[in-house]
Amino acid sequence: MRDEILHKLGERVKELTALHRTARLLQDSQRPAADVIRDVVGLLPDAWQYPEITAARIRFGPYDVATPNYVETRWVQSVTFTIGSDSGSVEVHYLEQRPEETEGPFLLEERDLIQSLAEMLRSYFQHLLADDDLRKAHDNLEQEVRERTAALSASNEALQAQIAEQMRARRQITAYQEQLRKLNSELSLAEARERRAIASDLHDHIGQALAFARLRVSEFRGNAVFCGFEDGIDEILMLLDKTIQYTRSLTFEISPPILYELGLIAAIEWLAEHFEGKYGFKVKVVSIGNSVALREEVQIVLFKCVHELLTNAAKHAQAQRVSVNVTASKVNLRISVADNGRGFDMAIQESVSTTANAFGLFSVRERLKYLGGKFEISSVVGKGTTATLEAPL
């Protein structure tokens, strides 16, 4: 009785030892799975009652590991396990016949042992599959990251190249705009000088010739009474007077001498009188500050801009009153032109650049911008328009 108890106790110790060693082997995640399974198979014979005639085998997926003495016999104890669609098994064979026990020659405790081993192996293989799936997912993710990084890098390079090209094109456009402003300014100055030359020729040659002709015709008037030519002489004098007046007006229209002889303020005052007589609305000019000496270029541009704004007030705004305020400081000259006309919608005006009015305002803005000045305009429908010119001294 005592020997039997000791024998059973020894068997249980072997079984527990096998479970313990197997658990330790399966916990080592650094070793290759084939080596771990081979070591586990090597532990199995010693855990059974007759280790000297015991062979073992473990199978799952690509793994098929057995003891060197493995032979399939009719004395077998086995357990199958499944993981998803894959199945595996643990087999223990006796190579010789042994006395009958609970399960053929195998003990009931050995059934519990092999089932415990099978469960441990199932967990191990399941962990391997999960690790493999995780590794594949990680590899796929890294590949996607590399591909996405490469794509983003290529896109970034293309974007940088596009930005560089746009910056180059923008710089080129800015240079062209500056050249166009300079050309426009030079053309305006050339036009002003040519107009002044033409006006001088009209005044010095045609105007004086007409005045001399009128003087000579007047000398014949007294004698014409006796010859019956008095009416004809009067008609000629009237035509000469009209021509002289037209020539004088044309001279001022082409290039007002007052701009060059008396300066910008006097020229604006003359311009106000001219528009009052031509369009029939009141123009009030107010000058604040000391008179300043302006460069010819600035003087011509400001005069043309005021002329453009008064033309807009007359033709487009249908104004009845216009005020022109000229303010001089130490650093700049500021001119505001305000009318009580019908005004306009600023949003619509800014979106429409093809009208004559819009083009005129654009021309004013560009001329002042080239001089280093600025142009501002505000308008409300039905409440008039105020435009401000500012040029540095």
Beta strands, then each sheet from edge to edge (+ up, - down):
strand 1: 54-60
strand 2: 63-66
strand 3: 76-83
strand 4: 86-94
strand 5: 282-288
strand 6: 321-328
strand 7: 332-339
strand 8: 374-379
strand 9: 385-392
sheet 1: 2+ 1- 4+ 3-
sheet 2: 5+ 6+ 7- 9+ 8-
end
